[in-house]
Amino acid sequence: MINWDIFQENSSSSEAILLFAVGTLSFPELRKQMWDRRAKVEVSKLQRLGRKKALSMARNWLSRNGYGEYKDHCPQCGA
């Protein structure tokens, strides 16, 4: 289970998840963007799920938490 609350604890982590969701960041780049060691662990969990599942989960999390504007930056999200 991914602890999404960790990504909300600082704006740089939230922004990195947004960039990952739109396809700008790969897993290694996403991991580098995380300052908190706990966030790095969550990125590892996402990576184990695979890119397709991780992207879906990240996009769902962004939508549920008021980050709907990520779709404006995503060529593959129907924007």
C-alpha positions in Angstrom: 0.0 0.0 0.0 1.3 3.4 -1.0 1.3 6.1 1.7 0.4 9.1 -0.4 0.3 11.4 2.7 4.1 11.5 2.6 4.0 13.2 -0.8 1.7 15.9 0.6 4.1 16.8 3.3 6.1 19.1 1.1 5.4 20.9 -2.2 8.4 19.6 -4.0 7.3 16.0 -3.5 3.8 16.8 -4.7 5.2 18.6 -7.8 7.4 15.6 -8.5 4.4 13.3 -8.4 2.6 15.6 -10.8 5.5 15.6 -13.2 5.7 11.8 -13.0 1.9 11.6 -13.7 2.2 13.6 -16.9 5.2 11.5 -18.0 7.9 14.0 -17.5 9.8 12.1 -14.9 11.0 8.5 -14.9 11.3 6.4 -11.7 15.0 7.2 -11.2 14.3 10.9 -11.8 11.3 10.8 -9.4 13.4 9.2 -6.8 16.0 12.0 -7.1 13.3 14.6 -6.6 12.3 13.2 -3.2 14.1 14.8 -0.3 12.5 12.6 2.4 13.8 9.1 2.7 10.3 7.9 3.4 9.2 9.3 0.1 12.0 7.4 -1.6 10.7 4.2 -0.1 7.2 4.9 -1.5 8.7 5.6 -5.0 10.3 2.2 -4.7 7.0 0.6 -4.0 5.5 2.4 -7.0 8.3 1.1 -9.2 7.6 -2.4 -8.1 4.0 -2.0 -9.3 5.2 -1.1 -12.8 4.9 2.1 -14.7 1.4 1.7 -16.0 -0.1 0.9 -12.6 2.0 3.6 -10.9 0.9 6.2 -13.4 -2.7 5.3 -12.9 -2.4 5.4 -9.1 -0.6 8.8 -9.2 -3.2 10.3 -11.5 -6.0 9.1 -9.3 -4.3 10.5 -6.2 -3.8 13.8 -7.9 -7.4 14.0 -8.9 -8.7 13.1 -5.5 -6.5 15.7 -3.8 -7.4 18.7 -5.9 -4.5 18.6 -8.3 -6.8 18.3 -11.3 -4.8 20.8 -13.2 -2.2 18.1 -13.9 -4.4 17.2 -16.9 -3.6 20.5 -18.5 0.0 19.4 -18.8 -0.5 15.9 -19.9 -0.8 15.1 -23.6 -1.9 11.5 -22.9 -4.6 12.3 -20.2 -7.2 13.7 -22.6 -6.3 17.3 -22.3 
